Amino acid sequence: MTKQSWNNPITIETRRVGKYVTINNSQKAAEFLLGRADAPASETGPG
């Protein structure tokens, strides 16, 4: 994947309270969304 910087980085709170990650390029976004341990928990409805 080509590393492409963003004009406006985003900061996301992780599952750990008080721990944040700043995402400022496409490579870091992909790594975060594809299963990093500190990714935000997904919400699921009753199943």
DADAFEN-V415994 format. One record per residue. N is the residue number from 0. RES is the residue in three letters. BURIAL is I if it has 16 or more other C-alpha atoms within 10 Angstrom, else O. Layout:
n=N res=RES burial=BURIAL
n=N res=RES burial=BURIAL
//
This chain:
n=0 res=MET burial=O
n=1 res=THR burial=O
n=2 res=LYS burial=O
n=3 res=GLN burial=O
n=4 res=SER burial=O
n=5 res=TRP burial=O
n=6 res=ASN burial=O
n=7 res=ASN burial=O
n=8 res=PRO burial=O
n=9 res=ILE burial=O
n=10 res=THR burial=O
n=11 res=ILE burial=O
n=12 res=GLU burial=O
n=13 res=THR burial=O
n=14 res=ARG burial=O
n=15 res=ARG burial=O
n=16 res=VAL burial=O
n=17 res=GLY burial=O
n=18 res=LYS burial=O
n=19 res=TYR burial=O
n=20 res=VAL burial=O
n=21 res=THR burial=O
n=22 res=ILE burial=I
n=23 res=ASN burial=I
n=24 res=ASN burial=I
n=25 res=SER burial=O
n=26 res=GLN burial=O
n=27 res=LYS burial=O
n=28 res=ALA burial=O
n=29 res=ALA burial=O
n=30 res=GLU burial=O
n=31 res=PHE burial=I
n=32 res=LEU burial=O
n=33 res=LEU burial=O
n=34 res=GLY burial=O
n=35 res=ARG burial=O
n=36 res=ALA burial=O
n=37 res=ASP burial=O
n=38 res=ALA burial=I
n=39 res=PRO burial=O
n=40 res=ALA burial=O
n=41 res=SER burial=O
n=42 res=GLU burial=O
n=43 res=THR burial=O
n=44 res=GLY burial=O
n=45 res=PRO burial=O
n=46 res=GLY burial=O
//
